[in-house]
Amino acid sequence: MAIEYFTTQEVEKEEWRDVKGYEGYYSVSNIGRVRRELTRTNGKAGRILRPDINRAGYKQLFLYREGVRRRLKVYRLVAEAFIGPCPQGFQVNHIDGTPANNRVENLEYVTPSGNMQHALKMGRRAIGEQVNTAKLSAEQVLLIRELYKQGIGGPTLAKRFKVKHPSVYAILDRKTWKHI
């Protein structure tokens, strides 16, 4: 795990707030650190917790309260404490595209489609042939659209390109392969 460094200025200006739902147990800072507020058998109050980083690069940790353990993402804790409750149907976006950067100024609430567009723009999402499960090339997708315009039906195209006909209709309706 890579060690994250905070500048002296950041630590001096660090602001701590209660973690929502864990008031009095844990607090979170505006630079993305989480600390324990209560003494436990294995830990002392004021200890900064060390999060794990999941496969996607997001920091996460376990918080305990009344014998119940929950795995939570650090970015969510920071956003809820410093930006406010997440509006229904919105997600937290990392503005710089770095999932481990949980500083409050790097977080914002966006719609799922806005988050996806941002991830595509930042190069964090695979599209088209980059997707490891893609069965078609961009050239084949364009050919499917052209042949359909010429009157060849979806089931026939599905057989010809060895995919299922719902996949052909998803391509034609631009539910998949939207970028070409």
OpenMM code with the backbone's topology and positions (N, CA, C; nanometers):
from openmm import Vec3, app, unit

residues = "MET ALA ILE GLU TYR PHE THR THR GLN GLU VAL GLU LYS GLU GLU TRP ARG ASP VAL LYS GLY TYR GLU GLY TYR TYR SER VAL SER ASN ILE GLY ARG VAL ARG ARG GLU LEU THR ARG THR ASN GLY LYS ALA GLY ARG ILE LEU ARG PRO ASP ILE ASN ARG ALA GLY TYR LYS GLN LEU PHE LEU TYR ARG GLU GLY VAL ARG ARG ARG LEU LYS VAL TYR ARG LEU VAL ALA GLU ALA PHE ILE GLY PRO CYS PRO GLN GLY PHE GLN VAL ASN HIS ILE ASP GLY THR PRO ALA ASN ASN ARG VAL GLU ASN LEU GLU TYR VAL THR PRO SER GLY ASN MET GLN HIS ALA LEU LYS MET GLY ARG ARG ALA ILE GLY GLU GLN VAL ASN THR ALA LYS LEU SER ALA GLU GLN VAL LEU LEU ILE ARG GLU LEU TYR LYS GLN GLY ILE GLY GLY PRO THR LEU ALA LYS ARG PHE LYS VAL LYS HIS PRO SER VAL TYR ALA ILE LEU ASP ARG LYS THR TRP LYS HIS ILE".split()
positions = [
    Vec3(0.0850, -0.1185, 0.0000),
    Vec3(0.0000, 0.0000, 0.0000),
    Vec3(0.0888, 0.1238, 0.0000),
    Vec3(0.0570, 0.2184, -0.0868),
    Vec3(0.1318, 0.3429, -0.0934),
    Vec3(0.0987, 0.4295, 0.0274),
    Vec3(0.2003, 0.4941, 0.0794),
    Vec3(0.1802, 0.5830, 0.1938),
    Vec3(0.1411, 0.7195, 0.1412),
    Vec3(0.0384, 0.7758, 0.2007),
    Vec3(-0.0052, 0.9087, 0.1586),
    Vec3(0.0586, 1.0117, 0.2500),
    Vec3(0.1114, 1.1142, 0.1906),
    Vec3(0.1763, 1.2190, 0.2671),
    Vec3(0.0892, 1.3424, 0.2691),
    Vec3(0.0861, 1.4060, 0.3845),
    Vec3(0.0127, 1.5305, 0.4012),
    Vec3(0.1141, 1.6376, 0.4370),
    Vec3(0.0964, 1.7548, 0.3810),
    Vec3(0.1892, 1.8629, 0.4119),
    Vec3(0.1660, 1.9101, 0.5549),
    Vec3(0.2680, 1.9750, 0.6094),
    Vec3(0.2566, 2.0303, 0.7448),
    Vec3(0.1425, 2.1300, 0.7502),
    Vec3(0.1286, 2.2096, 0.6443),
    Vec3(0.0198, 2.3087, 0.6395),
    Vec3(-0.1165, 2.2407, 0.6430),
    Vec3(-0.1313, 2.1304, 0.5685),
    Vec3(-0.2586, 2.0574, 0.5679),
    Vec3(-0.2923, 2.0052, 0.7070),
    Vec3(-0.1936, 1.9463, 0.7732),
    Vec3(-0.2175, 1.8897, 0.9061),
    Vec3(-0.2470, 2.0003, 1.0067),
    Vec3(-0.1787, 2.1141, 0.9961),
    Vec3(-0.2039, 2.2261, 1.0878),
    Vec3(-0.3445, 2.2825, 1.0708),
    Vec3(-0.3961, 2.2817, 0.9467),
    Vec3(-0.5298, 2.3361, 0.9183),
    Vec3(-0.6377, 2.2279, 0.9163),
    Vec3(-0.6006, 2.1063, 0.9532),
    Vec3(-0.6937, 1.9940, 0.9484),
    Vec3(-0.8128, 2.0183, 1.0404),
    Vec3(-0.9310, 1.9944, 0.9869),
    Vec3(-1.0553, 2.0111, 1.0629),
    Vec3(-1.1200, 1.8740, 1.0796),
    Vec3(-1.1671, 1.8435, 1.2018),
    Vec3(-1.2270, 1.7141, 1.2310),
    Vec3(-1.3754, 1.7298, 1.2590),
    Vec3(-1.4536, 1.6368, 1.2053),
    Vec3(-1.5981, 1.6327, 1.2313),
    Vec3(-1.6396, 1.4885, 1.2590),
    Vec3(-1.7500, 1.4737, 1.3329),
    Vec3(-1.8023, 1.3400, 1.3618),
    Vec3(-1.8402, 1.2669, 1.2339),
    Vec3(-1.8164, 1.1366, 1.2328),
    Vec3(-1.8642, 1.0518, 1.1231),
    Vec3(-2.0130, 1.0314, 1.1451),
    Vec3(-2.0937, 1.0589, 1.0441),
    Vec3(-2.2393, 1.0427, 1.0540),
    Vec3(-2.2736, 0.8992, 1.0920),
    Vec3(-2.3558, 0.8848, 1.1958),
    Vec3(-2.3945, 0.7535, 1.2436),
    Vec3(-2.2969, 0.6946, 1.3446),
    Vec3(-2.1822, 0.7585, 1.3602),
    Vec3(-2.0800, 0.7115, 1.4538),
    Vec3(-2.0330, 0.8257, 1.5435),
    Vec3(-2.1228, 0.9205, 1.5703),
    Vec3(-2.0898, 1.0364, 1.6519),
    Vec3(-2.0360, 0.9907, 1.7864),
    Vec3(-1.9231, 1.0475, 1.8267),
    Vec3(-1.8604, 1.0102, 1.9526),
    Vec3(-1.7707, 0.8883, 1.9425),
    Vec3(-1.7835, 0.8124, 1.8348),
    Vec3(-1.7005, 0.6935, 1.8143),
    Vec3(-1.5814, 0.7235, 1.7219),
    Vec3(-1.6116, 0.7889, 1.6092),
    Vec3(-1.5090, 0.8192, 1.5090),
    Vec3(-1.5297, 0.9600, 1.4548),
    Vec3(-1.4193, 1.0188, 1.4076),
    Vec3(-1.4299, 1.1462, 1.3376),
    Vec3(-1.3467, 1.1383, 1.2103),
    Vec3(-1.3778, 1.2285, 1.1171),
    Vec3(-1.3126, 1.2311, 0.9866),
    Vec3(-1.2634, 1.3732, 0.9622),
    Vec3(-1.1519, 1.3846, 0.8910),
    Vec3(-1.0965, 1.5173, 0.8664),
    Vec3(-1.1192, 1.5613, 0.7222),
    Vec3(-1.1007, 1.6905, 0.7007),
    Vec3(-1.1182, 1.7480, 0.5680),
    Vec3(-1.0082, 1.7047, 0.4705),
    Vec3(-0.9012, 1.6413, 0.5191),
    Vec3(-0.7978, 1.5899, 0.4282),
    Vec3(-0.8081, 1.4387, 0.4104),
    Vec3(-0.9155, 1.3783, 0.4660),
    Vec3(-0.9428, 1.2379, 0.4391),
    Vec3(-0.8876, 1.1390, 0.5394),
    Vec3(-0.8570, 1.1850, 0.6606),
    Vec3(-0.8107, 1.0906, 0.7625),
    Vec3(-0.9259, 1.0601, 0.8583),
    Vec3(-0.9248, 0.9399, 0.9159),
    Vec3(-1.0287, 0.8967, 1.0092),
    Vec3(-0.9594, 0.8588, 1.1398),
    Vec3(-1.0168, 0.9009, 1.2523),
    Vec3(-0.9574, 0.8653, 1.3812),
    Vec3(-1.0635, 0.8109, 1.4764),
    Vec3(-1.0173, 0.7316, 1.5703),
    Vec3(-1.1012, 0.6744, 1.6745),
    Vec3(-1.1173, 0.7790, 1.7850),
    Vec3(-1.2376, 0.7936, 1.8370),
    Vec3(-1.2624, 0.8888, 1.9449),
    Vec3(-1.2790, 0.8211, 2.0802),
    Vec3(-1.3156, 0.6936, 2.0817),
    Vec3(-1.3342, 0.6188, 2.2061),
    Vec3(-1.2238, 0.5172, 2.2229),
    Vec3(-1.1857, 0.4927, 2.3470),
    Vec3(-1.0885, 0.3882, 2.3750),
    Vec3(-1.1569, 0.2533, 2.3612),
    Vec3(-1.0877, 0.1618, 2.2942),
    Vec3(-1.1353, 0.0239, 2.2813),
    Vec3(-1.0301, -0.0675, 2.3388),
    Vec3(-1.0607, -0.1934, 2.3452),
    Vec3(-0.9642, -0.2879, 2.4013),
    Vec3(-0.8345, -0.2907, 2.3209),
    Vec3(-0.8416, -0.2763, 2.1890),
    Vec3(-0.7218, -0.2836, 2.1046),
    Vec3(-0.6716, -0.1479, 2.0580),
    Vec3(-0.7356, -0.0419, 2.0954),
    Vec3(-0.6940, 0.0868, 2.0427),
    Vec3(-0.7165, 0.1972, 2.1423),
    Vec3(-0.6531, 0.3103, 2.1157),
    Vec3(-0.6700, 0.4229, 2.2065),
    Vec3(-0.7370, 0.5389, 2.1343),
    Vec3(-0.8001, 0.6241, 2.2121),
    Vec3(-0.8686, 0.7404, 2.1563),
    Vec3(-0.7678, 0.8318, 2.0871),
    Vec3(-0.8088, 0.8897, 1.9751),
    Vec3(-0.7237, 0.9814, 1.9008),
    Vec3(-0.6353, 0.9142, 1.7975),
    Vec3(-0.6372, 0.7824, 1.7922),
    Vec3(-0.5536, 0.7091, 1.6968),
    Vec3(-0.6067, 0.7266, 1.5553),
    Vec3(-0.5192, 0.7616, 1.4616),
    Vec3(-0.5553, 0.7722, 1.3206),
    Vec3(-0.5615, 0.6297, 1.2646),
    Vec3(-0.6709, 0.5964, 1.1986),
    Vec3(-0.6883, 0.4631, 1.1415),
    Vec3(-0.6203, 0.4537, 1.0060),
    Vec3(-0.5720, 0.3358, 0.9731),
    Vec3(-0.5065, 0.3142, 0.8445),
    Vec3(-0.6019, 0.2368, 0.7543),
    Vec3(-0.6537, 0.3007, 0.6512),
    Vec3(-0.7489, 0.2311, 0.5630),
    Vec3(-0.6785, 0.1349, 0.4681),
    Vec3(-0.7564, 0.0391, 0.4182),
    Vec3(-0.7111, -0.0476, 0.3095),
    Vec3(-0.7477, 0.0211, 0.1790),
    Vec3(-0.6857, -0.0234, 0.0712),
    Vec3(-0.7219, 0.0272, -0.0606),
    Vec3(-0.7763, -0.0905, -0.1399),
    Vec3(-0.9009, -0.0771, -0.1911),
    Vec3(-0.9614, -0.1881, -0.2663),
    Vec3(-0.9050, -0.1935, -0.4084),
    Vec3(-0.9490, -0.2918, -0.4850),
    Vec3(-0.8969, -0.3111, -0.6216),
    Vec3(-0.9148, -0.1889, -0.7104),
    Vec3(-1.0206, -0.1143, -0.6880),
    Vec3(-1.0476, 0.0030, -0.7708),
    Vec3(-0.9689, 0.1256, -0.7243),
    Vec3(-0.8958, 0.1136, -0.6131),
    Vec3(-0.8127, 0.2235, -0.5652),
    Vec3(-0.8781, 0.3102, -0.4588),
    Vec3(-0.9969, 0.2719, -0.4102),
    Vec3(-1.0671, 0.3515, -0.3094),
    Vec3(-1.0266, 0.3090, -0.1694),
    Vec3(-1.0053, 0.4070, -0.0818),
    Vec3(-0.9727, 0.3773, 0.0573),
    Vec3(-1.0994, 0.3371, 0.1314),
    Vec3(-1.0856, 0.2330, 0.2132),
    Vec3(-1.1995, 0.1849, 0.2909),
    Vec3(-1.1484, 0.1344, 0.4249),
    Vec3(-1.2376, 0.1326, 0.5221),
    Vec3(-1.2007, 0.0803, 0.6528),
    Vec3(-1.3237, 0.0279, 0.7250),
    Vec3(-1.2984, -0.0470, 0.8300),
    Vec3(-1.4067, -0.0993, 0.9121),
    Vec3(-1.4284, -0.0060, 1.0301),
    Vec3(-1.5541, 0.0275, 1.0561),
    Vec3(-1.5902, 0.1026, 1.1758),
    Vec3(-1.6788, 0.0129, 1.2601),
    Vec3(-1.6615, 0.0227, 1.3903),
    Vec3(-1.7349, -0.0612, 1.4846),
    Vec3(-1.8201, 0.0263, 1.5755),
    Vec3(-1.9397, -0.0201, 1.6028),
    Vec3(-2.0266, 0.0460, 1.6998),
    Vec3(-2.1206, -0.0572, 1.7586),
    Vec3(-2.1180, -0.0691, 1.8887),
    Vec3(-2.2062, -0.1609, 1.9602),
    Vec3(-2.1978, -0.3035, 1.9046),
    Vec3(-2.0769, -0.3475, 1.8797),
    Vec3(-2.0540, -0.4836, 1.8334),
    Vec3(-2.0815, -0.5083, 1.6863),
    Vec3(-2.1211, -0.4051, 1.6138),
    Vec3(-2.1502, -0.4202, 1.4703),
    Vec3(-2.0356, -0.3588, 1.3904),
    Vec3(-1.9866, -0.4348, 1.2927),
    Vec3(-1.8750, -0.3908, 1.2083),
    Vec3(-1.9267, -0.3604, 1.0687),
    Vec3(-1.8880, -0.2428, 1.0151),
    Vec3(-1.9263, -0.2064, 0.8779),
    Vec3(-1.8051, -0.1560, 0.8023),
    Vec3(-1.7948, -0.1999, 0.6753),
    Vec3(-1.6884, -0.1495, 0.5878),
    Vec3(-1.7424, -0.0258, 0.5162),
    Vec3(-1.6707, 0.0850, 0.5293),
    Vec3(-1.7149, 0.2109, 0.4696),
    Vec3(-1.6029, 0.2721, 0.3875),
    Vec3(-1.6407, 0.3441, 0.2839),
    Vec3(-1.5452, 0.4133, 0.1986),
    Vec3(-1.5144, 0.5499, 0.2614),
    Vec3(-1.3876, 0.5852, 0.2651),
    Vec3(-1.3446, 0.7098, 0.3279),
    Vec3(-1.4025, 0.8310, 0.2551),
    Vec3(-1.4082, 0.8276, 0.1224),
    Vec3(-1.4592, 0.9430, 0.0491),
    Vec3(-1.6028, 0.9754, 0.0877),
    Vec3(-1.6830, 0.8726, 0.1165),
    Vec3(-1.8223, 0.8955, 0.1576),
    Vec3(-1.8285, 0.9629, 0.2939),
    Vec3(-1.7403, 0.9193, 0.3843),
    Vec3(-1.7373, 0.9781, 0.5181),
    Vec3(-1.7006, 1.1263, 0.5114),
    Vec3(-1.6003, 1.1592, 0.4293),
    Vec3(-1.5569, 1.2986, 0.4135),
    Vec3(-1.6694, 1.3819, 0.3518),
    Vec3(-1.7281, 1.3307, 0.2447),
    Vec3(-1.8341, 1.4056, 0.1758),
    Vec3(-1.9529, 1.4315, 0.2681),
    Vec3(-1.9981, 1.3308, 0.3398),
    Vec3(-2.1137, 1.3485, 0.4283),
    Vec3(-2.0839, 1.4462, 0.5411),
    Vec3(-1.9620, 1.4446, 0.5931),
    Vec3(-1.9269, 1.5326, 0.7044),
    Vec3(-1.9047, 1.6771, 0.6605),
    Vec3(-1.8480, 1.6975, 0.5421),
    Vec3(-1.8084, 1.8326, 0.5028),
    Vec3(-1.8927, 1.8946, 0.3915),
    Vec3(-1.9517, 1.8140, 0.3054),
    Vec3(-2.0365, 1.8676, 0.1980),
    Vec3(-2.1826, 1.8621, 0.2406),
    Vec3(-2.2190, 1.7582, 0.3148),
    Vec3(-2.3566, 1.7394, 0.3595),
    Vec3(-2.4107, 1.6082, 0.3077),
    Vec3(-2.5369, 1.5794, 0.3393),
    Vec3(-2.5954, 1.4527, 0.2937),
    Vec3(-2.5977, 1.4440, 0.1413),
    Vec3(-2.5774, 1.3242, 0.0913),
    Vec3(-2.5792, 1.3017, -0.0533),
    Vec3(-2.7236, 1.3084, -0.1023),
    Vec3(-2.7525, 1.3955, -0.1993),
    Vec3(-2.8887, 1.4004, -0.2538),
    Vec3(-2.9263, 1.2654, -0.3147),
    Vec3(-3.0522, 1.2311, -0.3045),
    Vec3(-3.0989, 1.1030, -0.3580),
    Vec3(-3.0682, 1.0944, -0.5077),
    Vec3(-3.0146, 0.9803, -0.5481),
    Vec3(-2.9825, 0.9579, -0.6887),
    Vec3(-2.8477, 1.0146, -0.7305),
    Vec3(-2.7695, 1.0687, -0.6379),
    Vec3(-2.6391, 1.1252, -0.6697),
    Vec3(-2.5291, 1.0347, -0.6158),
    Vec3(-2.4065, 1.0593, -0.6608),
    Vec3(-2.2888, 0.9845, -0.6173),
    Vec3(-2.1770, 1.0829, -0.5872),
    Vec3(-2.0748, 1.0346, -0.5184),
    Vec3(-1.9569, 1.1170, -0.4917),
    Vec3(-1.8600, 1.0990, -0.6084),
    Vec3(-1.8072, 1.2094, -0.6583),
    Vec3(-1.7105, 1.2076, -0.7672),
    Vec3(-1.5779, 1.2638, -0.7166),
    Vec3(-1.4666, 1.2008, -0.7575),
    Vec3(-1.3329, 1.2536, -0.7285),
    Vec3(-1.2942, 1.3435, -0.8455),
    Vec3(-1.2861, 1.4713, -0.8220),
    Vec3(-1.2657, 1.5704, -0.9280),
    Vec3(-1.1373, 1.5444, -1.0064),
    Vec3(-1.0284, 1.5071, -0.9373),
    Vec3(-0.9017, 1.4847, -1.0075),
    Vec3(-0.8889, 1.3434, -1.0642),
    Vec3(-0.9912, 1.2604, -1.0436),
    Vec3(-0.9899, 1.1246, -1.0974),
    Vec3(-0.9076, 1.0267, -1.0168),
    Vec3(-0.8551, 1.0691, -0.9025),
    Vec3(-0.7739, 0.9817, -0.8179),
    Vec3(-0.8586, 0.9325, -0.7022),
    Vec3(-0.8953, 0.8032, -0.7006),
    Vec3(-0.9861, 0.7540, -0.5976),
    Vec3(-0.9304, 0.7579, -0.4558),
    Vec3(-0.7983, 0.7638, -0.4400),
    Vec3(-0.7399, 0.7672, -0.3058),
    Vec3(-0.7283, 0.9090, -0.2502),
    Vec3(-0.7546, 1.0113, -0.3325),
    Vec3(-0.7465, 1.1499, -0.2866),
    Vec3(-0.8824, 1.1908, -0.2298),
    Vec3(-0.8942, 1.1817, -0.0974),
    Vec3(-1.0221, 1.2076, -0.0325),
    Vec3(-1.0285, 1.3436, 0.0359),
    Vec3(-0.9493, 1.4386, -0.0092),
    Vec3(-0.9571, 1.5742, 0.0442),
    Vec3(-1.0917, 1.6338, 0.0024),
    Vec3(-1.1525, 1.7106, 0.0912),
    Vec3(-1.2875, 1.7604, 0.0660),
    Vec3(-1.2949, 1.8443, -0.0614),
    Vec3(-1.1909, 1.9188, -0.0932),
    Vec3(-1.1937, 2.0020, -0.2144),
    Vec3(-1.1869, 1.9185, -0.3421),
    Vec3(-1.1577, 1.7892, -0.3292),
    Vec3(-1.1523, 1.6997, -0.4443),
    Vec3(-1.2817, 1.6207, -0.4637),
    Vec3(-1.3808, 1.6440, -0.3789),
    Vec3(-1.5046, 1.5662, -0.3840),
    Vec3(-1.6232, 1.6542, -0.4194),
    Vec3(-1.7184, 1.5941, -0.4918),
    Vec3(-1.8419, 1.6643, -0.5272),
    Vec3(-1.9509, 1.5606, -0.5498),
    Vec3(-2.0756, 1.6043, -0.5368),
    Vec3(-2.1886, 1.5168, -0.5670),
    Vec3(-2.2285, 1.5379, -0.7123),
    Vec3(-2.2472, 1.4273, -0.7843),
    Vec3(-2.2873, 1.4328, -0.9253),
    Vec3(-2.3883, 1.3212, -0.9509),
    Vec3(-2.4551, 1.3288, -1.0635),
    Vec3(-2.5462, 1.2218, -1.1037),
    Vec3(-2.4620, 1.1015, -1.1483),
    Vec3(-2.5203, 0.9812, -1.1504),
    Vec3(-2.4444, 0.8649, -1.1995),
    Vec3(-2.3920, 0.8850, -1.3419),
    Vec3(-2.4732, 0.9448, -1.4289),
    Vec3(-2.4256, 0.9657, -1.5666),
    Vec3(-2.3134, 1.0691, -1.5696),
    Vec3(-2.3226, 1.1716, -1.4862),
    Vec3(-2.2155, 1.2708, -1.4772),
    Vec3(-2.0872, 1.2076, -1.4262),
    Vec3(-2.1007, 1.1163, -1.3312),
    Vec3(-1.9845, 1.0466, -1.2769),
    Vec3(-1.9210, 0.9586, -1.3841),
    Vec3(-2.0047, 0.8904, -1.4633),
    Vec3(-1.9542, 0.8042, -1.5699),
    Vec3(-1.8840, 0.8879, -1.6778),
    Vec3(-1.9443, 0.9999, -1.7163),
    Vec3(-1.8827, 1.0868, -1.8175),
    Vec3(-1.7469, 1.1374, -1.7690),
    Vec3(-1.7413, 1.1747, -1.6409),
    Vec3(-1.6153, 1.2221, -1.5839),
    Vec3(-1.5106, 1.1109, -1.5844),
    Vec3(-1.5505, 0.9886, -1.5482),
    Vec3(-1.4580, 0.8748, -1.5475),
    Vec3(-1.4058, 0.8465, -1.6885),
    Vec3(-1.4933, 0.8560, -1.7873),
    Vec3(-1.4499, 0.8359, -1.9268),
    Vec3(-1.3503, 0.9431, -1.9671),
    Vec3(-1.3805, 1.0678, -1.9337),
    Vec3(-1.2936, 1.1803, -1.9684),
    Vec3(-1.1567, 1.1672, -1.9014),
    Vec3(-1.1554, 1.1133, -1.7791),
    Vec3(-1.0307, 1.0993, -1.7036),
    Vec3(-0.9570, 0.9686, -1.7375),
    Vec3(-1.0181, 0.8847, -1.8238),
    Vec3(-0.9538, 0.7604, -1.8637),
    Vec3(-0.9640, 0.6493, -1.7602),
    Vec3(-1.0628, 0.6579, -1.6718),
    Vec3(-1.0788, 0.5568, -1.5663),
    Vec3(-1.1802, 0.4500, -1.6026),
    Vec3(-1.2428, 0.4583, -1.7182),
    Vec3(-1.3407, 0.3580, -1.7616),
    Vec3(-1.3040, 0.3109, -1.9015),
    Vec3(-1.3121, 0.1806, -1.9186),
    Vec3(-1.2868, 0.1223, -2.0497),
    Vec3(-1.4140, 0.1338, -2.1336),
    Vec3(-1.3966, 0.1602, -2.2617),
    Vec3(-1.5105, 0.1668, -2.3527),
    Vec3(-1.4777, 0.0876, -2.4788),
    Vec3(-1.5829, 0.0435, -2.5451),
    Vec3(-1.5674, -0.0256, -2.6730),
    Vec3(-1.4773, -0.1469, -2.6642),
    Vec3(-1.3799, -0.1537, -2.7520),
    Vec3(-1.2904, -0.2683, -2.7592),
    Vec3(-1.1992, -0.2797, -2.6374),
    Vec3(-1.1867, -0.1722, -2.5586),
    Vec3(-1.1032, -0.1772, -2.4379),
    Vec3(-1.1656, -0.2649, -2.3296),
    Vec3(-1.2975, -0.2842, -2.3349),
    Vec3(-1.3659, -0.3672, -2.2358),
    Vec3(-1.3249, -0.5117, -2.2601),
    Vec3(-1.2753, -0.5777, -2.1548),
    Vec3(-1.2201, -0.7118, -2.1762),
    Vec3(-1.3243, -0.8158, -2.2141),
    Vec3(-1.4525, -0.7862, -2.2001),
    Vec3(-1.5566, -0.8815, -2.2394),
    Vec3(-1.6186, -0.8487, -2.3758),
    Vec3(-1.5668, -0.7457, -2.4418),
    Vec3(-1.6230, -0.7046, -2.5708),
    Vec3(-1.6049, -0.8161, -2.6742),
    Vec3(-1.7134, -0.8473, -2.7460),
    Vec3(-1.7085, -0.9524, -2.8481),
    Vec3(-1.6985, -0.8935, -2.9882),
    Vec3(-1.7202, -0.7647, -2.9990),
    Vec3(-1.7192, -0.6994, -3.1297),
    Vec3(-1.6150, -0.5885, -3.1328),
    Vec3(-1.5723, -0.5573, -3.2528),
    Vec3(-1.4825, -0.4433, -3.2716),
    Vec3(-1.5666, -0.3231, -3.3129),
    Vec3(-1.5075, -0.2063, -3.3084),
    Vec3(-1.5777, -0.0850, -3.3502),
    Vec3(-1.6180, -0.0968, -3.4977),
    Vec3(-1.5331, -0.1566, -3.5771),
    Vec3(-1.5611, -0.1764, -3.7190),
    Vec3(-1.6858, -0.2641, -3.7381),
    Vec3(-1.6969, -0.3706, -3.6602),
    Vec3(-1.8132, -0.4588, -3.6692),
    Vec3(-1.9413, -0.3871, -3.6255),
    Vec3(-1.9311, -0.3042, -3.5229),
    Vec3(-2.0482, -0.2299, -3.4746),
    Vec3(-2.0991, -0.1355, -3.5841),
    Vec3(-2.0078, -0.0654, -3.6481),
    Vec3(-2.0473, 0.0237, -3.7575),
    Vec3(-2.1094, -0.0552, -3.8727),
    Vec3(-2.0552, -0.1724, -3.8996),
    Vec3(-2.1096, -0.2578, -4.0054),
    Vec3(-2.2498, -0.3071, -3.9690),
    Vec3(-2.2726, -0.3427, -3.8452),
    Vec3(-2.4062, -0.3848, -3.8003),
    Vec3(-2.5062, -0.2726, -3.8248),
    Vec3(-2.4705, -0.1516, -3.7887),
    Vec3(-2.5623, -0.0377, -3.8078),
    Vec3(-2.5903, -0.0138, -3.9564),
    Vec3(-2.4888, -0.0252, -4.0374),
    Vec3(-2.5050, -0.0039, -4.1812),
    Vec3(-2.5916, -0.1128, -4.2440),
    Vec3(-2.5654, -0.2382, -4.2093),
    Vec3(-2.6424, -0.3490, -4.2648),
    Vec3(-2.7891, -0.3424, -4.2209),
    Vec3(-2.8129, -0.2976, -4.0983),
    Vec3(-2.9516, -0.2834, -4.0497),
    Vec3(-3.0255, -0.1773, -4.1316),
    Vec3(-2.9560, -0.0674, -4.1634),
    Vec3(-3.0165, 0.0382, -4.2461),
    Vec3(-3.0513, -0.0150, -4.3846),
    Vec3(-2.9764, -0.1145, -4.4308),
    Vec3(-3.0003, -0.1745, -4.5615),
    Vec3(-3.1104, -0.2802, -4.5582),
    Vec3(-3.1671, -0.3031, -4.4383),
    Vec3(-3.2812, -0.3931, -4.4297),
    Vec3(-3.2543, -0.5314, -4.3732),
    Vec3(-3.1327, -0.5573, -4.3279),
    Vec3(-3.1050, -0.6887, -4.2688),
    Vec3(-3.1522, -0.6853, -4.1238),
    Vec3(-3.2289, -0.7831, -4.0828),
    Vec3(-3.2900, -0.7863, -3.9500),
    Vec3(-3.1923, -0.8177, -3.8372),
    Vec3(-3.2340, -0.7827, -3.7170),
    Vec3(-3.1533, -0.8049, -3.5974),
    Vec3(-3.1131, -0.9496, -3.5743),
    Vec3(-3.2085, -1.0466, -3.5824),
    Vec3(-3.1694, -1.1862, -3.5605),
    Vec3(-3.0669, -1.2362, -3.6632),
    Vec3(-3.0803, -1.1925, -3.7866),
    Vec3(-2.9845, -1.2320, -3.8904),
    Vec3(-2.8463, -1.1738, -3.8604),
    Vec3(-2.8447, -1.0473, -3.8188),
    Vec3(-2.7173, -0.9833, -3.7833),
    Vec3(-2.6538, -1.0521, -3.6620),
    Vec3(-2.7367, -1.0910, -3.5667),
    Vec3(-2.6864, -1.1584, -3.4469),
    Vec3(-2.6168, -1.2885, -3.4846),
    Vec3(-2.6796, -1.3653, -3.5740),
    Vec3(-2.6183, -1.4913, -3.6191),
    Vec3(-2.4868, -1.4648, -3.6919),
    Vec3(-2.4903, -1.3682, -3.7803),
    Vec3(-2.3722, -1.3390, -3.8618),
    Vec3(-2.2527, -1.2965, -3.7753),
    Vec3(-2.2791, -1.2172, -3.6686),
    Vec3(-2.1700, -1.1661, -3.5847),
    Vec3(-2.1501, -1.2473, -3.4560),
    Vec3(-2.2250, -1.3589, -3.4435),
    Vec3(-2.2127, -1.4517, -3.3303),
    Vec3(-2.2353, -1.3834, -3.1946),
    Vec3(-2.3428, -1.3038, -3.1900),
    Vec3(-2.3877, -1.2428, -3.0644),
    Vec3(-2.5376, -1.2657, -3.0529),
    Vec3(-2.5940, -1.2361, -2.9382),
    Vec3(-2.7381, -1.2532, -2.9204),
    Vec3(-2.8109, -1.1312, -2.9761),
    Vec3(-2.9348, -1.1535, -3.0235),
    Vec3(-3.0043, -1.0418, -3.0880),
    Vec3(-3.0318, -0.9245, -2.9940),
    Vec3(-3.0502, -0.9421, -2.8607),
    Vec3(-3.0636, -0.8226, -2.7766),
    Vec3(-2.9385, -0.7337, -2.7811),
    Vec3(-2.8223, -0.7957, -2.8010),
    Vec3(-2.6990, -0.7169, -2.8133),
    Vec3(-2.7018, -0.6319, -2.9393),
    Vec3(-2.7540, -0.6887, -3.0463),
    Vec3(-2.7646, -0.6136, -3.1722),
    Vec3(-2.8576, -0.4935, -3.1538),
    Vec3(-2.9718, -0.5160, -3.0880),
    Vec3(-3.0663, -0.4051, -3.0675),
    Vec3(-3.0104, -0.3000, -2.9720),
    Vec3(-2.9306, -0.3416, -2.8757),
    Vec3(-2.8671, -0.2447, -2.7853),
    Vec3(-2.7688, -0.1569, -2.8621),
    Vec3(-2.7002, -0.2167, -2.9593),
    Vec3(-2.6093, -0.1395, -3.0451),
    Vec3(-2.6889, -0.0428, -3.1319),
    Vec3(-2.7962, -0.0915, -3.1915),
    Vec3(-2.8772, -0.0073, -3.2811),
    Vec3(-2.9446, 0.1078, -3.2056),
    Vec3(-2.9876, 0.0805, -3.0809),
    Vec3(-3.0518, 0.1836, -2.9991),
    Vec3(-2.9505, 0.2711, -2.9261),
    Vec3(-2.8230, 0.2443, -2.9495),
    Vec3(-2.7121, 0.3162, -2.8867),
    Vec3(-2.7147, 0.3091, -2.7339),
    Vec3(-2.7619, 0.1960, -2.6818),
    Vec3(-2.7526, 0.1705, -2.5392),
    Vec3(-2.6122, 0.1210, -2.5067),
    Vec3(-2.5494, 0.0573, -2.6055),
    Vec3(-2.4082, 0.0196, -2.5962),
    Vec3(-2.3389, 0.0792, -2.7172),
    Vec3(-2.2088, 0.0902, -2.7076),
    Vec3(-2.1283, 0.1465, -2.8159),
    Vec3(-2.1784, 0.2863, -2.8554),
    Vec3(-2.2112, 0.3692, -2.7574),
    Vec3(-2.2630, 0.5049, -2.7827),
    Vec3(-2.1572, 0.5968, -2.8436),
    Vec3(-2.0327, 0.5690, -2.8111),
    Vec3(-1.9249, 0.6597, -2.8486),
    Vec3(-1.8894, 0.6559, -2.9975),
    Vec3(-1.9446, 0.5579, -3.0725),
    Vec3(-1.9131, 0.5560, -3.2176),
    Vec3(-2.0419, 0.5655, -3.2984),
] * unit.nanometer
topology = app.Topology()
chain = topology.addChain("A")
for resn in residues:
    res = topology.addResidue(resn, chain)
    for name in ("N", "CA", "C"):
        topology.addAtom(name, app.Element.getBySymbol(name[0]), res)
